[in-house]
């Protein structure tokens, strides 16, 4: 009788608060497994322990999901940052040429065209960068050309196609090597509206064309 009384008292213990459906399914399966393993419905201690395990798993899972969300957010920020940095450092304009050209007032100038793919001299397709210098001629090795507000030394544009171009607000062209009639090597940094920056290097050969100015 004492055993029966203990059993009745154990059954009158406060019932845990209801669990959500998905949690209850896990809890029910694990509790059934525990009961089958023990062979008897001895007490609520095993069931309580299983419930604690389920709650622990859910806490770990929620922490993992929060951590994963944070990692994803951080990864997105890093990708955007690296993507913007990669765009600002250099676009893949690894080809091109240099040639004589004309200034806006029909004076002599030097023009550089950089393309993303190999192109024939003075024939450009697809996106390209166009730069021109008409002050400080003749150009010499080691020369730096700056243009923008208050400087009319040259220009630069990035073009999606011929005739579809965006003019740079300012820029710098550095000639590390220059031989008229042969080619030039150097670097450039161009600043566009909206704060976008395009910069890179060039190593171009001279295009044998004749520019008639004036």
N, C-alpha and C positions, 0 to 999 in steps of 0.2 A: 504493500500500500504506500509505503514511503516513496518507492520508485515511481508509482503512478502519480503521487502528489508532486514530485519533482518534475515529472514530465509535463503535468498540467501547468505548473508554474512557469516552466520554460516556454510553453506555448502562449502564455499570457504576456510575454515580454513585448515591449513596444515594437511594432512593425516598422522597418525602415521606410522612409519616404519613397513613393513610387518613382520608378526609373523611366526615362524615355524609352520608346519602343526599341530603338536599335541597341541601347545599352542593356535593356532587359533581356533581349534575345541572347546576347553574349553571356550575361550573368546567368540566365537559366541553363544554358548549355554547360557552362563550367560547373554550376552547382549540381546539376544532374550527374555530371561526371564524378564529382567529389562524392556524392551519395552512393553511386554505384561502386566506387572504389572502396568505400568504407563498409559497404554491405548493410548498413543500418542508418536510420535517421536519428543519430545519437543526440545532436545538439545543434544550435545555430552557430557554433564557433567556426566550423568549417565554411558554412555559407557566408559568414561575416568576413572570413579571411579571403574567400574568393572575390567577394564584392570589393574589398580593399585592393586586390590585384587588378580588377577591372578598372577601378578608379585611377590607380597608378598608371596603367597603360594609357588611359585617356589623357591624363595629365601630361605624360611624356609625348603623346601624339600631338596634343595641342601646342606644346612647347616646340616640338619639331616643326610643325606647320608654321608657327609664328617665325621661327628662326629661318625656315626656308623662304617665307615671304620676304623677310628682311634681306636674305641673301639675294633673292631675285631682284628686289628693289636696288640694292647696291650694285648688282651686276648691270642692270639697265643704266644706272647713272654712270658707271665706269665706261660702258660701251658708248654712250652718247658723248662722254668726255673725250675718249680716245678717237671716236669718229670725227668729232669737231677738230681735234688736234691734228689728226691725219690729213683732213681737208685743208687746214690752215698751213700745214708744213709743205705739202707738195701734191700736185696732181700729176698723173702719169704722162706728162708731155715730154717724152724722151727723144722726139725726132724734130726736125725742122731745118731751117736755113736762114742765112743772113744775106742781105742784098742792099744795093744802093736804092734810095727812094727820094721823095720830094717832101719838103716841109709845107705847111699850110700856105706860106707866102711864095711857094715855088722855089725856095732855096734847097740846097742839098741836104739830104738826111740819110740815115741808116735805119733799115727796118729788119726786125727779127720776127720770124713766124715759128711757133712751136706747136707741134701736132701730137696727138696721142698714138697715131699709127704712121708708118712710113708713107711719105707722099712725095710726088714729083715736085721739082722746083717750080714755085709760083703757081701750083695747083693744089688747093687745099679742100679737103672734104671732112665733114664732121666737126667736132669741137676743136678749137685751137685757141692759142694766145697770140696776140699781135702786139708788138712793142716797137716804138720808134724813138729815135734820138735825132734832134736837129740843132742842138746847141753844144758847143764845146768840140766841134769837129776840127780836125780829124781826131777820131778816137784813138787812144793809146792804151797799152796794157797797164792795169792798175787803176784805171779811171773809174770813178763812181758818178753815176748820173741820177739825179733826184728830180722828181717832178710832182706837182700838186699845187696847193694853194700858194700863190706867190712865186711859183717857179714854172717857167715855160720851156724847160729843157727837152721835153719829149712827152710821150703818152704810153698807155697800155690799155688793152681791152681783152676781155675773154668773150669768145664767140661760140654759140651753139652751132651755127652754120654761117656761111658767108652772108653778111648783111644783117645778121641777128646777133648784135654785140652789146656788151655792157662796158662802159668806160670806167676805168679805175679812177678813184678820187685822188690817189697819190701812189707813189711807188719809188723803188730804188733799183737800179740796174748796176751791177758791178762787173766790170770786164777784167777778168784775171789774165786773159790772153786775147790779143787782137792783132790780126794781120789782114789788112784790106786786100781783097782779091783771093784770100785763102780761107779764113774762117775766124771763129771767136769762141771763147769759153768763159763762163762766168756764172753768176747767180742773179736772182731777181726776187723781189718781195713787193706784192701789189695789194693795195687796200681798196676794198669796194664798199659801196653803200650798205649800211646795216652792220658794219663791223667785221665783215668777212675778209679773210686774208688768204692770199694764194702766194706760195713761194716755192722755189725750186732752183735747179741748176740747168744750164744749157751748154751744149757743145755742138756747134753747128758749122757747116761748111758754107762757103760763099756760093751764092746762086749767080750764075753768069748771065745776068740780064742787064739791059741798059735802061736807066731811067732818064727820061728827057724832061727837064724841069724848065719852067719859065715860058 
